[in-house]
């Protein structure tokens, strides 16, 4: 059996794949958080619950209406994003001029309410969600077998993340969004409806979380707790990458997923804490994060 640094090749590449899968979800979720914080200045602690809601919407569509995975990729982000629009319109808009702590406490409370409602309705046990038939099976790469669905998740996450970065950083719409955070009065003078833009931006960030939830449903069981532990790791990813940095969220999400996977091979005892150790080191050396800007 071929080995690399004393580790069987199959085990090493298997953990690298798991790291890429985790990194895909870290990147998608931290991207949504970075969009919301960077453009709205709100620390959205509801993000984990909205990720869970995306998975549950897909599960309900399949089991109650017979609507499969591919349509769920479109419907779930819109449905969950619409609930985000309501949260922003009726709650968060009142906190924009206040300290970040108020938004964090409000979104944390909303997350607990959402999780409690789903736990009361569906219990704590997970619900299975089948892989779509088109993505069943695996590809033999010679050194390992790559499950088709997991390869799809990595590729789709990359496309979504890079497309979002391009829109925000390289288009006129993105320029308006960035300008609205600095000088909303000036942007409104150009005929742009800034409050509507802010609302839709929050809905889009929430939709990204829901999209990640749909993609996670066939890999992890759909349960009310599926977002509660993940959101802590994702916040660490955002802090390391730099709060509000779009590219920082993407690169750090994938990078830390791979580091976590490699840690499980070479030092399994540290795999659950390595991201937080890295966060502490980064904050000591560069408080604004790797890709953030010091204000």
Secondary structure, DSSP 4 states (H G I P E B T S, - for coil): --EETTEEHHHHHHHHHHHHHHHHHHHHHHHHHHHHHHHH----TTHHHHHHHHHHHHHHHHHHH---HHHHHHHHHHHHHHHHHHHHHHTGGGGTTS-HHHHHHHHHHHHHHHHHHHHHHH-SS-B--PPPGGG-SEEE-SSSEEEHHHHHHHHHHHHHHHHHHHHHHHSHHHHHHHHHHH-HHHHHHTT--HHHHHHHHHHHHHHHHHHHHHHHHTTS-B-TTTTTTHHHHHHHHHHHH-TT-HHHHHHHHHHHHHHHHHHHHH-GGGTTTHHHHHHHHHHHH-TT-SS----
